[in-house]
């Protein structure tokens, strides 16, 4: 049973480009969470999704950021028109349908905006 | 507002000595408490959790943590530190009420174990 898979591990984008970060949850997990880890800061919650639904996006910036978790395929965190301040490590976690007491994390995607 | 505090940015201990990484929290209701570790260039790994029951919980790699409700603390401990324990440690909490599954994180404590 593979763990939470995130790709790419490293992503370099020029200012103004789009960044697409992918997260494949563990098998049987239908809940996905995205967190952002900025330099010198801790982890910040961004969004919580279930299949085809956004449950809580209170941590998502209002502009340029979006997330989806389709019925088939990985969850996608999309950042449009990236700026230098978007440079960070983005972590995805997943948890099972019921009995959630811990989330399993991927290894993260390190986004660098140049 | 709900929050988690890790008052020490960095903890230095000598190998073989006991270590403590502190965590205090503020959350309404009964909390679920977690410790995660992040090794350099790696993702977060779960260490241990407190949900209910015995206040002393044991986790991976010989770590343990004690839940203290009166002090709203959940300090991470290990009796004898190893150099390989050097990493970034995160405390996290969530409110167990309703459907809330959002973890609230501390800023992390960098642990350096010196040989």
gemmi code that builds the backbone of each chain (N, CA, C; Angstrom):
import gemmi

chains = {
    "A": [
        ("UNK", (0.858, -1.188, 0.000), (0.000, 0.000, 0.000), (0.890, 1.232, 0.000)),
        ("UNK", (0.992, 1.866, -1.146), (1.852, 3.030, -1.249), (1.294, 4.126, -0.376)),
        ("UNK", (2.201, 4.993, 0.085), (1.781, 6.130, 0.882), (1.203, 7.211, 0.015)),
        ("UNK", (1.053, 8.382, 0.615), (0.561, 9.540, -0.124), (1.650, 9.984, -1.105)),
        ("UNK", (1.292, 10.094, -2.349), (2.276, 10.427, -3.382), (2.037, 11.833, -3.896)),
        ("UNK", (3.068, 12.620, -3.846), (2.983, 13.980, -4.387), (3.980, 14.128, -5.532)),
        ("UNK", (3.546, 14.781, -6.560), (4.495, 15.105, -7.631), (4.124, 16.418, -8.298)),
        ("UNK", (5.117, 17.095, -8.808), (6.519, 16.736, -8.707), (7.083, 17.022, -7.307)),
        ("UNK", (8.260, 16.549, -7.033), (8.890, 16.838, -5.750), (9.415, 18.264, -5.751)),
        ("UNK", (9.904, 18.692, -6.877), (10.428, 20.055, -7.016), (9.835, 20.659, -8.284)),
        ("UNK", (9.440, 21.909, -8.175), (8.818, 22.593, -9.306), (9.347, 24.015, -9.341)),
        ("UNK", (9.872, 24.398, -10.483), (10.365, 25.760, -10.661), (9.490, 26.449, -11.698)),
        ("UNK", (8.980, 27.610, -11.345), (8.146, 28.378, -12.249), (8.619, 29.821, -12.266)),
        ("UNK", (8.458, 30.442, -13.443), (8.743, 31.873, -13.554), (7.506, 32.636, -13.101)),
        ("UNK", (7.733, 33.821, -12.639), (6.614, 34.675, -12.219), (5.590, 34.796, -13.347)),
        ("UNK", (4.336, 34.629, -12.994), (3.264, 34.735, -13.976), (2.818, 33.403, -14.557)),
        ("UNK", (3.621, 32.366, -14.383), (3.225, 31.053, -14.889), (2.262, 30.379, -13.928)),
        ("UNK", (1.784, 29.217, -14.352), (0.886, 28.441, -13.514), (1.641, 27.266, -12.907)),
        ("UNK", (1.291, 26.947, -11.678), (1.852, 25.766, -11.010), (0.717, 24.798, -10.703)),
        ("UNK", (0.945, 23.538, -11.041), (-0.033, 22.494, -10.738), (0.646, 21.422, -9.897)),
        ("UNK", (0.132, 21.233, -8.711), (0.702, 20.273, -7.774), (-0.295, 19.125, -7.626)),
        ("UNK", (0.229, 17.912, -7.689), (-0.645, 16.745, -7.657), (-0.440, 15.918, -6.395)),
        ("UNK", (-1.515, 15.357, -5.932), (-1.481, 14.541, -4.725), (-2.366, 13.323, -4.918)),
        ("UNK", (-1.761, 12.153, -4.839), (-2.528, 10.909, -4.879), (-2.614, 10.363, -3.463)),
        ("UNK", (-3.823, 10.292, -2.906), (-3.953, 9.834, -1.519), (-3.664, 8.346, -1.407)),
        ("UNK", (-3.542, 7.917, -0.189), (-3.373, 6.492, 0.056), (-4.622, 5.757, -0.417)),
        ("UNK", (-4.441, 4.512, -0.764), (-5.555, 3.701, -1.252), (-6.643, 3.638, -0.189)),
        ("UNK", (-7.855, 3.904, -0.612), (-8.968, 3.841, 0.324), (-9.248, 5.139, 1.057)),
        ("UNK", (-8.393, 6.137, 0.864), (-8.599, 7.425, 1.516), (-9.358, 8.355, 0.579)),
        ("UNK", (-10.409, 8.962, 1.111), (-11.192, 9.858, 0.274), (-11.179, 11.293, 0.793)),
        ("UNK", (-10.298, 11.556, 1.744), (-10.185, 12.913, 2.287), (-8.769, 13.402, 2.051)),
        ("UNK", (-8.666, 14.591, 1.538), (-7.354, 15.165, 1.223), (-7.257, 16.553, 1.829)),
        ("UNK", (-6.078, 16.866, 2.330), (-5.801, 18.160, 2.950), (-4.532, 18.723, 2.327)),
        ("UNK", (-4.546, 20.009, 2.088), (-3.346, 20.670, 1.591), (-2.862, 21.664, 2.638)),
        ("UNK", (-1.539, 21.643, 2.842), (-0.895, 22.570, 3.771), (0.262, 23.247, 3.046)),
        ("UNK", (0.570, 24.444, 3.505), (1.702, 25.165, 2.941), (2.688, 25.474, 4.063)),
        ("UNK", (3.952, 25.265, 3.765), (5.004, 25.534, 4.743), (5.914, 26.591, 4.156)),
        ("UNK", (5.801, 27.784, 4.673), (6.623, 28.889, 4.190), (7.938, 28.930, 4.960)),
        ("UNK", (8.982, 29.451, 4.345), (10.259, 29.561, 5.053), (10.078, 30.318, 6.368)),
        ("UNK", (10.675, 29.818, 7.406), (10.633, 30.450, 8.735), (9.234, 30.427, 9.349)),
        ("UNK", (8.320, 29.696, 8.759), (6.978, 29.590, 9.329), (6.582, 28.135, 9.466)),
        ("UNK", (5.556, 27.917, 10.196), (5.048, 26.553, 10.344), (4.096, 26.189, 9.233)),
        ("UNK", (3.459, 25.076, 9.417), (2.488, 24.607, 8.442), (1.187, 25.383, 8.575)),
        ("UNK", (0.653, 25.742, 7.449), (-0.627, 26.452, 7.432), (-1.631, 25.655, 6.611)),
        ("UNK", (-2.775, 25.422, 7.217), (-3.849, 24.721, 6.507), (-4.332, 25.562, 5.336)),
        ("UNK", (-4.570, 24.883, 4.230), (-5.103, 25.588, 3.068), (-6.525, 25.142, 2.755)),
        ("UNK", (-6.678, 23.838, 2.513), (-7.973, 23.375, 2.037), (-8.150, 21.911, 2.392)),
        ("UNK", (-9.428, 21.543, 2.602), (-9.804, 20.169, 2.918), (-10.852, 19.744, 1.895)),
        ("UNK", (-10.587, 18.638, 1.229), (-11.485, 18.180, 0.185), (-11.864, 16.714, 0.406)),
        ("UNK", (-13.070, 16.409, 0.015), (-13.475, 15.035, -0.195), (-13.676, 14.871, -1.694)),
        ("UNK", (-13.891, 13.676, -2.121), (-14.076, 13.434, -3.550), (-15.158, 14.370, -4.108)),
        ("UNK", (-14.782, 15.168, -5.078), (-15.678, 16.074, -5.800), (-16.265, 17.189, -4.932)),
        ("UNK", (-15.755, 17.353, -3.725), (-16.303, 18.406, -2.864), (-15.191, 19.138, -2.124)),
        ("UNK", (-15.339, 20.431, -2.022), (-14.481, 21.222, -1.152), (-15.220, 21.406, 0.165)),
        ("UNK", (-14.624, 20.912, 1.238), (-15.298, 20.958, 2.530), (-14.931, 22.231, 3.291)),
        ("UNK", (-13.662, 22.575, 3.250), (-13.195, 23.732, 4.009), (-12.035, 24.357, 3.247)),
        ("UNK", (-12.233, 25.541, 2.756), (-11.155, 26.236, 2.034), (-10.783, 27.527, 2.733)),
        ("UNK", (-10.967, 27.550, 4.025), (-10.757, 28.782, 4.782), (-9.304, 29.236, 4.780)),
        ("UNK", (-8.381, 28.354, 4.455), (-6.975, 28.728, 4.433), (-6.445, 29.084, 3.058)),
        ("UNK", (-7.305, 29.025, 2.080), (-6.858, 29.291, 0.704), (-6.900, 30.793, 0.431)),
        ("UNK", (-5.834, 31.327, -0.171), (-5.920, 32.724, -0.632), (-7.095, 32.871, -1.592)),
        ("UNK", (-7.716, 34.028, -1.541), (-8.949, 34.227, -2.305), (-8.693, 34.257, -3.811)),
        ("UNK", (-7.508, 34.656, -4.196), (-7.210, 34.786, -5.625), (-6.069, 33.853, -6.012)),
        ("UNK", (-6.104, 33.405, -7.219), (-5.047, 32.653, -7.882), (-4.937, 31.194, -7.440)),
        ("UNK", (-5.465, 30.851, -6.294), (-5.344, 29.486, -5.777), (-6.676, 28.753, -5.939)),
        ("UNK", (-6.577, 27.495, -6.362), (-7.760, 26.655, -6.426), (-7.341, 25.210, -6.188)),
        ("UNK", (-8.302, 24.397, -5.774), (-8.019, 22.984, -5.516), (-9.201, 22.159, -5.959)),
        ("UNK", (-8.904, 20.946, -6.378), (-9.956, 20.023, -6.745), (-9.532, 18.615, -6.377)),
        ("UNK", (-10.531, 17.766, -6.223), (-10.294, 16.354, -5.952), (-11.371, 15.607, -6.721)),
        ("UNK", (-11.072, 15.285, -7.975), (-12.105, 14.688, -8.828), (-12.419, 13.253, -8.432)),
        ("UNK", (-13.483, 12.752, -9.025), (-13.908, 11.393, -8.734), (-12.801, 10.400, -9.084)),
        ("UNK", (-12.136, 10.657, -10.189), (-11.014, 9.825, -10.591), (-9.759, 10.678, -10.665)),
        ("UNK", (-8.667, 10.119, -10.242), (-7.409, 10.833, -10.365), (-7.010, 11.560, -9.100)),
        ("UNK", (-5.857, 12.201, -9.173), (-5.314, 12.838, -7.968), (-5.994, 14.158, -7.637)),
        ("UNK", (-5.722, 14.634, -6.446), (-6.117, 15.994, -6.094), (-5.103, 16.954, -6.706)),
        ("UNK", (-5.598, 18.088, -7.153), (-4.743, 19.090, -7.784), (-4.848, 20.401, -7.019)),
        ("UNK", (-3.700, 20.945, -6.682), (-3.637, 22.319, -6.164), (-3.058, 23.168, -7.278)),
        ("UNK", (-3.801, 24.177, -7.666), (-3.428, 24.987, -8.816), (-3.171, 26.414, -8.372)),
        ("UNK", (-2.038, 26.941, -8.790), (-1.701, 28.325, -8.467), (-1.476, 29.051, -9.796)),
        ("UNK", (-2.329, 30.001, -10.052), (-2.205, 30.766, -11.294), (-1.344, 32.002, -11.070)),
        ("UNK", (-0.650, 32.406, -12.127), (0.138, 33.646, -12.099), (1.004, 33.720, -10.846)),
        ("UNK", (1.862, 32.751, -10.695), (2.650, 32.640, -9.468), (3.506, 33.879, -9.249)),
        ("UNK", (3.719, 34.165, -7.968), (4.592, 35.259, -7.546), (5.646, 34.668, -6.615)),
        ("UNK", (6.696, 35.467, -6.357), (7.808, 34.958, -5.544), (7.330, 34.482, -4.176)),
        ("UNK", (6.336, 35.170, -3.644), (5.832, 34.820, -2.321), (5.146, 33.466, -2.258)),
        ("UNK", (4.878, 32.872, -3.428), (4.274, 31.536, -3.440), (5.321, 30.447, -3.224)),
        ("UNK", (6.577, 30.802, -3.278), (7.651, 29.821, -3.071), (7.512, 29.222, -1.671)),
        ("UNK", (7.362, 27.930, -1.614), (7.124, 27.246, -0.348), (7.114, 25.749, -0.602)),
        ("UNK", (7.016, 25.007, 0.482), (6.768, 23.567, 0.380), (5.274, 23.347, 0.597)),
        ("UNK", (4.690, 22.578, -0.277), (3.256, 22.296, -0.205), (3.085, 20.815, 0.114)),
        ("UNK", (2.412, 20.562, 1.219), (2.218, 19.185, 1.667), (0.758, 18.784, 1.520)),
        ("UNK", (0.596, 17.557, 1.114), (-0.723, 16.970, 1.008), (-0.818, 15.848, 2.042)),
        ("UNK", (-1.983, 15.700, 2.619), (-2.229, 14.603, 3.545), (-3.555, 13.957, 3.186)),
        ("UNK", (-3.697, 12.691, 3.533), (-4.969, 12.017, 3.281), (-5.388, 11.231, 4.508)),
        ("UNK", (-6.679, 11.002, 4.587), (-7.210, 10.194, 5.684), (-8.377, 9.368, 5.164)),
        ("UNK", (-8.697, 8.299, 5.871), (-9.756, 7.401, 5.387), (-11.149, 7.971, 5.622)),
        ("UNK", (-12.113, 7.242, 5.134), (-13.492, 7.714, 5.185), (-13.942, 7.923, 6.618)),
        ("UNK", (-13.635, 6.968, 7.465), (-14.156, 7.064, 8.816), (-13.047, 6.810, 9.814)),
        ("UNK", (-13.286, 7.145, 11.030), (-12.332, 6.871, 12.093), (-11.030, 7.626, 11.949)),
        ("UNK", (-11.138, 8.813, 11.440), (-9.903, 9.588, 11.228), (-9.311, 10.018, 12.555)),
        ("UNK", (-8.102, 9.668, 12.818), (-7.404, 10.205, 13.977), (-6.026, 10.715, 13.610)),
        ("UNK", (-5.582, 10.459, 12.445), (-4.294, 10.995, 12.017), (-4.315, 11.061, 10.502)),
        ("UNK", (-3.547, 11.936, 9.997), (-3.448, 12.066, 8.557), (-2.068, 11.603, 8.116)),
        ("UNK", (-2.012, 11.001, 6.968), (-0.757, 10.540, 6.404), (-0.295, 11.550, 5.371)),
        ("UNK", (0.937, 11.968, 5.516), (1.447, 13.036, 4.677), (2.300, 12.515, 3.534)),
        ("UNK", (2.256, 13.252, 2.437), (3.199, 13.043, 1.353), (4.505, 13.747, 1.663)),
        ("UNK", (5.447, 13.600, 0.754), (6.767, 14.183, 0.979), (6.841, 15.641, 0.571)),
        ("UNK", (5.783, 16.128, -0.015), (5.734, 17.549, -0.309), (6.226, 17.886, -1.704)),
        ("UNK", (5.800, 19.018, -2.184), (6.305, 19.613, -3.420), (6.914, 20.953, -3.066)),
        ("UNK", (8.162, 21.112, -3.432), (8.824, 22.391, -3.165), (8.730, 23.258, -4.403)),
        ("UNK", (7.971, 24.311, -4.283), (7.767, 25.244, -5.390), (8.726, 26.418, -5.246)),
        ("UNK", (9.455, 26.678, -6.301), (10.338, 27.837, -6.341), (9.920, 28.720, -7.499)),
        ("UNK", (9.631, 29.955, -7.194), (9.239, 30.919, -8.227), (10.419, 31.848, -8.468)),
        ("UNK", (10.857, 31.886, -9.726), (12.037, 32.697, -10.052), (11.654, 33.901, -10.918)),
    ],
    "B": [
        ("UNK", (-9.448, 32.157, 19.983), (-8.977, 31.484, 18.772), (-8.146, 30.262, 19.160)),
        ("UNK", (-8.270, 29.242, 18.329), (-7.508, 28.035, 18.609), (-6.074, 28.218, 18.167)),
        ("UNK", (-5.138, 27.707, 18.964), (-3.736, 27.895, 18.634), (-2.878, 26.820, 19.279)),
        ("UNK", (-1.694, 26.693, 18.744), (-0.690, 25.789, 19.294), (0.604, 26.572, 19.427)),
        ("UNK", (1.259, 26.430, 20.555), (2.514, 27.143, 20.780), (3.633, 26.156, 21.068)),
        ("UNK", (4.718, 26.336, 20.366), (5.947, 25.616, 20.661), (6.953, 26.705, 21.050)),
        ("UNK", (7.147, 26.905, 22.333), (7.861, 28.099, 22.804), (9.340, 28.142, 22.448)),
        ("UNK", (9.901, 27.010, 22.080), (11.333, 26.974, 21.773), (11.544, 26.760, 20.280)),
        ("UNK", (12.285, 27.686, 19.666), (12.613, 27.495, 18.250), (13.605, 26.354, 18.080)),
        ("UNK", (14.514, 26.240, 19.055), (15.547, 25.229, 18.939), (15.839, 24.623, 20.312)),
        ("UNK", (16.089, 23.332, 20.293), (16.487, 22.608, 21.500), (17.774, 21.869, 21.178)),
        ("UNK", (18.739, 22.029, 22.055), (20.024, 21.330, 21.885), (20.221, 20.392, 23.062)),
        ("UNK", (20.540, 19.145, 22.759), (20.828, 18.182, 23.821), (22.018, 17.330, 23.404)),
        ("UNK", (22.693, 16.795, 24.396), (23.796, 15.877, 24.114), (23.240, 14.465, 23.939)),
        ("UNK", (23.890, 13.731, 23.069), (23.470, 12.345, 22.842), (23.467, 11.585, 24.157)),
        ("UNK", (22.425, 10.812, 24.361), (22.315, 10.028, 25.589), (21.545, 10.726, 26.692)),
        ("UNK", (21.406, 12.028, 26.589), (20.633, 12.775, 27.589), (19.151, 12.747, 27.251)),
        ("UNK", (18.314, 12.963, 28.268), (16.876, 13.044, 27.981), (16.554, 14.342, 27.234)),
        ("UNK", (15.501, 14.278, 26.417), (15.093, 15.477, 25.695), (13.610, 15.753, 25.933)),
        ("UNK", (13.281, 17.034, 25.897), (11.886, 17.464, 25.979), (11.656, 18.557, 24.943)),
        ("UNK", (10.617, 18.411, 24.163), (10.184, 19.447, 23.233), (8.790, 19.868, 23.672)),
        ("UNK", (8.634, 21.153, 23.952), (7.410, 21.622, 24.599), (6.325, 22.011, 23.602)),
        ("UNK", (5.095, 21.798, 24.043), (3.937, 22.189, 23.247), (2.789, 22.537, 24.184)),
        ("UNK", (2.190, 23.688, 23.988), (0.964, 24.041, 24.692), (-0.078, 24.419, 23.664)),
        ("UNK", (-1.339, 24.322, 24.047), (-2.396, 24.514, 23.071), (-3.553, 25.283, 23.691)),
        ("UNK", (-4.338, 25.819, 22.818), (-5.583, 26.460, 23.217), (-6.638, 26.055, 22.208)),
        ("UNK", (-7.575, 25.241, 22.662), (-8.624, 24.768, 21.757), (-9.874, 24.515, 22.568)),
        ("UNK", (-11.000, 24.797, 21.987), (-12.267, 24.555, 22.675), (-12.590, 23.072, 22.609)),
        ("UNK", (-13.278, 22.607, 23.620), (-13.657, 21.199, 23.639), (-12.485, 20.303, 23.990)),
        ("UNK", (-12.647, 19.035, 23.698), (-11.590, 18.070, 23.982), (-10.680, 17.929, 22.769)),
        ("UNK", (-9.396, 18.104, 22.978), (-8.487, 18.103, 21.831), (-7.980, 16.720, 21.465)),
        ("UNK", (-7.691, 16.584, 20.204), (-6.843, 15.486, 19.735), (-5.470, 16.114, 19.516)),
        ("UNK", (-4.428, 15.486, 20.017), (-3.093, 16.076, 19.972), (-2.136, 15.149, 19.237)),
        ("UNK", (-1.240, 15.755, 18.479), (-0.337, 14.984, 17.620), (1.071, 15.556, 17.675)),
        ("UNK", (2.027, 14.678, 17.443), (3.391, 15.095, 17.162), (3.813, 14.490, 15.824)),
        ("UNK", (4.428, 15.348, 15.009), (5.000, 14.906, 13.736), (6.471, 15.312, 13.706)),
        ("UNK", (7.247, 14.575, 12.931), (8.660, 14.902, 12.763), (8.958, 15.079, 11.278)),
        ("UNK", (9.815, 16.041, 10.997), (10.224, 16.292, 9.619), (11.737, 16.242, 9.537)),
        ("UNK", (12.236, 15.219, 8.883), (13.664, 15.126, 8.661), (14.035, 15.962, 7.439)),
        ("UNK", (15.283, 16.372, 7.322), (15.693, 17.231, 6.202), (15.269, 16.648, 4.859)),
        ("UNK", (14.630, 17.470, 4.061), (14.211, 17.097, 2.701), (13.258, 15.912, 2.673)),
        ("UNK", (12.535, 15.744, 3.743), (11.561, 14.654, 3.802), (10.188, 15.217, 4.155)),
        ("UNK", (9.180, 14.393, 3.971), (7.842, 14.795, 4.377), (7.636, 14.602, 5.863)),
        ("UNK", (6.476, 14.965, 6.300), (6.141, 14.821, 7.712), (5.837, 13.371, 8.046)),
        ("UNK", (6.333, 12.947, 9.197), (6.043, 11.598, 9.645), (5.344, 11.654, 10.992)),
        ("UNK", (4.319, 10.857, 11.106), (3.563, 10.777, 12.344), (4.408, 10.110, 13.432)),
        ("UNK", (4.398, 10.699, 14.639), (5.125, 10.124, 15.764), (4.166, 9.490, 16.771)),
        ("UNK", (3.196, 10.273, 17.214), (2.255, 9.767, 18.216), (1.060, 10.692, 18.313)),
        ("UNK", (0.043, 10.213, 19.012), (-1.170, 11.003, 19.177), (-1.790, 10.720, 20.539)),
        ("UNK", (-2.543, 11.689, 21.012), (-3.400, 11.504, 22.177), (-4.834, 11.749, 21.744)),
        ("UNK", (-5.674, 10.759, 22.017), (-7.101, 10.913, 21.717), (-7.892, 10.892, 23.020)),
        ("UNK", (-7.655, 9.848, 23.789), (-8.329, 9.699, 25.070), (-7.575, 8.647, 25.867)),
        ("UNK", (-7.917, 8.512, 27.147), (-7.295, 7.453, 27.935), (-6.063, 7.908, 28.669)),
        ("UNK", (-5.095, 7.014, 28.770), (-3.870, 7.253, 29.515), (-3.184, 8.527, 29.034)),
        ("UNK", (-2.812, 9.371, 29.986), (-2.212, 10.652, 29.617), (-0.824, 10.500, 29.003)),
        ("UNK", (-0.162, 9.410, 29.281), (1.167, 9.163, 28.718), (1.010, 8.260, 27.498)),
        ("UNK", (1.384, 8.801, 26.359), (1.273, 8.008, 25.135), (2.668, 7.723, 24.593)),
        ("UNK", (2.828, 6.533, 24.074), (4.112, 6.137, 23.505), (3.987, 6.063, 21.992)),
        ("UNK", (5.069, 6.476, 21.325), (5.022, 6.518, 19.884), (6.225, 5.879, 19.240)),
        ("UNK", (6.486, 6.322, 18.018), (7.574, 5.748, 17.226), (8.929, 6.212, 17.748)),
        ("UNK", (9.960, 5.425, 17.431), (11.364, 5.764, 17.680), (11.661, 6.048, 19.157)),
        ("UNK", (10.879, 5.504, 20.058), (11.144, 5.672, 21.483), (10.612, 6.957, 22.090)),
        ("UNK", (9.873, 7.725, 21.307), (9.297, 8.966, 21.825), (8.022, 8.706, 22.616)),
        ("UNK", (7.761, 9.603, 23.536), (6.512, 9.581, 24.279), (6.090, 11.017, 24.561)),
        ("UNK", (4.831, 11.189, 24.914), (4.337, 12.525, 25.223), (3.295, 12.412, 26.325)),
        ("UNK", (3.254, 13.452, 27.144), (2.320, 13.448, 28.257), (1.290, 14.549, 28.086)),
        ("UNK", (0.049, 14.169, 28.089), (-1.054, 15.104, 27.999), (-1.365, 15.613, 29.405)),
        ("UNK", (-1.336, 16.928, 29.561), (-1.647, 17.545, 30.850), (-2.778, 18.525, 30.618)),
        ("UNK", (-3.973, 18.125, 31.012), (-5.146, 18.943, 30.706), (-5.121, 20.260, 31.465)),
        ("UNK", (-4.701, 20.240, 32.726), (-4.727, 21.465, 33.529), (-3.742, 22.500, 33.011)),
        ("UNK", (-2.648, 22.032, 32.469), (-1.651, 22.948, 31.923), (-1.786, 23.104, 30.407)),
        ("UNK", (-2.754, 22.445, 29.844), (-2.971, 22.435, 28.380), (-1.649, 22.241, 27.656)),
        ("UNK", (-0.947, 21.187, 28.043), (0.347, 20.918, 27.426), (0.406, 19.493, 26.909)),
        ("UNK", (1.314, 19.287, 25.987), (1.516, 17.960, 25.383), (2.988, 17.886, 24.974)),
        ("UNK", (3.862, 17.832, 25.981), (5.296, 17.865, 25.730), (5.804, 16.513, 25.214)),
        ("UNK", (6.684, 16.590, 24.253), (7.304, 15.390, 23.668), (8.584, 15.075, 24.433)),
        ("UNK", (8.793, 13.798, 24.720), (9.954, 13.413, 25.516), (10.590, 12.142, 24.969)),
        ("UNK", (11.874, 12.021, 25.308), (12.586, 10.783, 25.009), (13.659, 10.623, 26.076)),
        ("UNK", (13.775, 9.457, 26.681), (14.711, 9.283, 27.801), (16.181, 9.444, 27.406)),
        ("UNK", (16.525, 9.038, 26.177), (17.916, 9.065, 25.763), (17.988, 9.459, 24.290)),
        ("UNK", (18.477, 10.648, 24.034), (18.474, 11.177, 22.666), (19.556, 10.534, 21.805)),
        ("UNK", (19.238, 10.413, 20.528), (20.191, 9.939, 19.531), (20.507, 11.060, 18.543)),
        ("UNK", (21.688, 11.021, 17.976), (22.043, 12.024, 16.964), (21.032, 11.989, 15.816)),
        ("UNK", (20.548, 10.817, 15.487), (19.596, 10.661, 14.380), (18.211, 11.248, 14.706)),
        ("UNK", (18.003, 11.660, 15.940), (16.745, 12.327, 16.289), (16.738, 13.787, 15.855)),
        ("UNK", (17.863, 14.294, 15.414), (17.947, 15.694, 14.986), (17.007, 15.918, 13.812)),
        ("UNK", (16.057, 16.789, 14.010), (15.019, 17.030, 13.005), (14.145, 18.183, 13.485)),
        ("UNK", (13.120, 18.449, 12.704), (12.145, 19.487, 13.048), (10.887, 18.799, 13.567)),
        ("UNK", (10.415, 19.219, 14.720), (9.284, 18.564, 15.367), (8.099, 19.523, 15.427)),
        ("UNK", (6.956, 19.003, 15.007), (5.741, 19.804, 14.977), (4.683, 19.198, 15.883)),
        ("UNK", (4.095, 20.050, 16.686), (2.940, 19.686, 17.484), (1.687, 20.165, 16.755)),
        ("UNK", (0.638, 19.378, 16.784), (-0.600, 19.764, 16.109), (-1.791, 19.363, 16.971)),
        ("UNK", (-2.873, 20.084, 16.796), (-4.081, 19.812, 17.587), (-5.302, 19.994, 16.717)),
        ("UNK", (-6.330, 19.261, 17.015), (-7.594, 19.563, 16.373), (-8.712, 19.373, 17.388)),
        ("UNK", (-9.760, 20.135, 17.164), (-10.939, 20.024, 17.991), (-11.710, 18.796, 17.548)),
        ("UNK", (-12.138, 17.981, 18.479), (-12.818, 16.754, 18.078), (-14.310, 16.925, 17.894)),
        ("UNK", (-14.769, 18.186, 17.937), (-16.200, 18.428, 17.805), (-16.625, 18.378, 16.361)),
        ("UNK", (-17.765, 17.800, 16.111), (-18.371, 17.817, 14.800), (-17.495, 17.197, 13.728)),
        ("UNK", (-17.569, 17.811, 12.568), (-16.861, 17.262, 11.416), (-15.537, 17.972, 11.170)),
        ("UNK", (-15.084, 18.713, 12.149), (-13.857, 19.478, 11.958), (-12.654, 18.538, 11.912)),
        ("UNK", (-11.924, 18.590, 10.822), (-10.753, 17.730, 10.717), (-9.499, 18.544, 10.440)),
        ("UNK", (-9.576, 19.825, 10.659), (-8.469, 20.693, 10.337), (-7.474, 20.700, 11.473)),
        ("UNK", (-6.247, 20.346, 11.169), (-5.193, 20.394, 12.170), (-4.660, 21.811, 12.299)),
        ("UNK", (-4.404, 22.211, 13.520), (-3.754, 23.482, 13.781), (-2.348, 23.174, 14.259)),
        ("UNK", (-1.376, 23.838, 13.654), (0.014, 23.452, 13.857), (0.798, 24.482, 14.648)),
        ("UNK", (1.749, 23.980, 15.442), (2.763, 24.852, 15.994), (3.771, 25.207, 14.910)),
        ("UNK", (4.661, 26.129, 15.240), (5.640, 26.598, 14.255), (6.832, 25.661, 14.124)),
        ("UNK", (6.910, 24.686, 14.986), (7.998, 23.722, 14.901), (9.144, 24.059, 15.835)),
        ("UNK", (9.825, 23.015, 16.282), (11.017, 23.147, 17.120), (12.114, 22.325, 16.479)),
        ("UNK", (13.240, 22.975, 16.248), (14.377, 22.275, 15.666), (15.182, 21.618, 16.780)),
        ("UNK", (15.297, 20.322, 16.716), (16.049, 19.571, 17.715), (17.414, 19.219, 17.159)),
        ("UNK", (18.437, 19.583, 17.893), (19.810, 19.222, 17.518), (20.390, 18.360, 18.636)),
        ("UNK", (20.764, 17.150, 18.274), (21.383, 16.244, 19.238), (22.865, 16.157, 18.900)),
        ("UNK", (23.676, 16.563, 19.841), (25.124, 16.633, 19.620), (25.823, 15.372, 20.098)),
        ("UNK", (26.748, 14.851, 19.274), (27.445, 13.619, 19.666), (28.368, 13.858, 20.861)),
    ],
}
model = gemmi.Model(1)
for chain_id, residues in chains.items():
    chain = gemmi.Chain(chain_id)
    for i, (resn, *xyz) in enumerate(residues, 1):
        res = gemmi.Residue()
        res.name, res.seqid = resn, gemmi.SeqId(i, " ")
        for name, pos in zip(("N", "CA", "C"), xyz):
            atom = gemmi.Atom()
            atom.name, atom.element = name, gemmi.Element(name[0])
            atom.pos, atom.b_iso = gemmi.Position(*pos), 0.0
            res.add_atom(atom)
        chain.add_residue(res)
    model.add_chain(chain)
structure = gemmi.Structure()
structure.add_model(model)
structure.setup_entities()
